[in-house]
Amino acid sequence: MTYEQIEEKISEYRKADKKLFSTSSFQTHSLVMLHILSRIDRTIPVYFINTGYLFPETVAFKDQIADQFGLTIVDLKPDTPKYLQREPNGKLMFTTDPDHCCYLNKTQPMESVLTSHDVWINGVRSDQSTIRKSMKVEQAAPFDSMRFHPMLDWDNRQIFAYIKEYDIPRHPLDAKGYTSIGCEPCTRKLDLEMQEREARWFGLNKVECGLHTDLISE
């Protein structure tokens, strides 16, 4: 979608009295959508899912971008404290059951946001994974909400052309070889032969945290 098309769609939602929100991981490629939203409507809240496992650079960068773009950021934290996120043997959940760890720290907190909003403006792109390639621009989500994917047909070339045009800052870990940045224990630097999402949960049969699989309706 073009900027004008995104602006028009958000205007349609507003006229229909829909309650909008967005989310962001504040990775470099995620900033294009945030910048576009800052040009259209800075009152749309952006939820930052602070799992407690994020790189400190990500948290600091989030604050920098929020100030620079004039965004309304809402910190969203897990309902379950870390001391309860352990296996019977005492190991933290991410070491033995990363799917359940993602549920507790990402998916479950987001469910409460969906119950109180109508439209989730989400920056997924079809070129990021096979799962995302099958998504639609507008897609039903739980609790009678709707997912809106305005960046779905954008590719890396368009993303970085926009970043260059508007002189958008880059996540500080970019320079260290990180391109897909999530929680620190489950993120590694990208090797040349790897696809973008393979830098997450390396060695596991896992490429999604659940936000874009569990929180979507068929």
N, C-alpha and C positions, 0 to 999 in steps of 0.2 A: 504494500500500500504506500502511496505517496503521503507526504506531510498533509496535503490538502484533504486527502481521503480520510486520514486518521482524525483530523480536526473535525471534519463533517460528521463522522461516526460518533465521536465523543459528544458533539453538539446534539445529535439525535438522542443519545442516552440521557443527556441532561434534560431535554425537552420532555422525555418520557418519565422524568422524575426518578431516574435510576441512581442509586447510590454507588459511586465508583471508588475503586482503590487499585493500587498497583503494588508490585513487589519487586525487589531487586537484590542481586548478590553483590552488586557494585564491582563486578569485573569490568575490564575495559570495554568489551563488546556490549555490555549491558547498558552502558551510559548513553548510547544513542537514543534509546527509548525514553530515558529519563530527561534528556535534553529536550526532546520533542514535547514531552508532557509539560516541561517548564515553560515552553513557548505557548502552549495551548491553555493550560489551567494549572497553576501552581497550588491550588487548594486541594487537588486530588491527593489523598494520603498515600505515601509509599511505605509499605511495611518491610522492615529489615529483620529477617529471621536470624536472631542472634542465638545460635545454638550453644554458645559457651565454648566451642571448639574452633572458632574462626582464628585466622591469622591476625595478630594485632595490627598488621599493616592494613588489613581490610577494614577493621573498625575505625582506624584513624582516617582512612581514605573516604569512608562513608561520611564522616563529619565534614571533611573538606568539600566533597561534592554537594552535600546538602546546603552548605553555606554559599558555595559558588553558584548553584542553580536556583537557590531560593526555594527549595523543596520542603514539604512537610513530612518529616520522617517519623515513623512510629516504630520503636524497638519492640519486637515480638519475641518473647522468651518462652522456653518450654514450661509446661505445667508440672512436669515431674522433675524433682531436684536430682542432681547428679549422683548423690549417695544412694538413690533408689534405682539408678540405671546400671545395675551390676548383676552379673551372673551369680548363681549360688556359690561359686568358688571365689567370688570377690572381684573378678575381672570386669572392667568397664564394658558396656554392651558393644561398643564399636569394634572391639577386638574379636568377638565371637559371633555377633549377630548384627551386622551393619544395617540390615533392612529394618529391624526393630528400633535400632538407634535412630535412624532417619525418621521413623514414624514418631517417636517420642519427641524429637527435637525440631522437626520441620512440619510434618504432615498434621499431626494432632493440634499444634498451636494454630495452624492455618484454618482448621475446621471452624474454630470459633469466629474467625474473621468472615468466612463465607456465610455464616448464619446471619450476619448483620449487614451484609452488602449485597448488591445485585450484580455488579459487573467487575470481574477481575481482569485488569489490563496487564497482560503478560507478554514478556519479550522473547518467547521461544521462537526458534527459527527451524525451518524444515531441513536445512543442511547440517544440523547438528547431530542428528541420530536417526535411525530407522523409525523409532517410535514417534519422534517429532515430525517426521516426513508425512505421517498419516493424519496429522491434525488438520483441523479446519480453522479458518479465520475466526469464526464464532462457533463456540462449542458449549454444550450444556455442562454444568458442573453440579456437585452436590448442593443440597439445601435450596433448590430452585434458583440457583445463581447461574451466571453466564461467564464463560471465559472469552476474552477478546484478545486475539493474537495479531496485532498490527504489523509485527516484524516478520511474520511467517515466511514471506517470499523474498526477504532480503538475504544477501549472501555476504561473505567476508569482504569482498571487494567493495560493495556498497557501504558496509559498516565502517570500514576504515577510511573510505573517501569522505564520509560524513564527519568522522573524527578529525580528519585533516582540515576540512573546510571550516569547522567551528572551533578548531584548536582545543579540543577536549583533552583533559589530562588522562594519563594512563595509570592504571593500577601499579604501584611501586614494585610488585613482584614480577611484572612483565619482563623487566630488564634482567631478572634472574632465571628466566626460562620457564615461568609458569604462565600458561595460557587459559586453562580451565581451573578456576580457583574456588574451592569450597572449604570444608572443614580441614584443619591442618593435619590431623592423623590420616585422612583419607585422600590427600592430594599429593601428587608428585610432579616433578618437572616433565615436560613433554619431550619424548624422544622423537627423532626425525621420522621414524617409521610408524609412529602412533597417530591415530586420529584424535581430534580435540578432546572428546569426552573420555578417551581411554586413559587420560592422566588422572582420572578420579577412580577410586576403588580399584587400583591396579591389581591385576591377578585374580579378580573376582568376577563372577558372571553377573555384573551389575553396572549399569550406566545411568540409572536414574535414581533419585532419592525418594520418589513417591509423589512429589508435588504434581508431576505431569503424567502420572499413571493412576494413582489412587484417587486424586482429586479431579477426575474428569469422568463424564458420563457418556456411555455409548449411545 
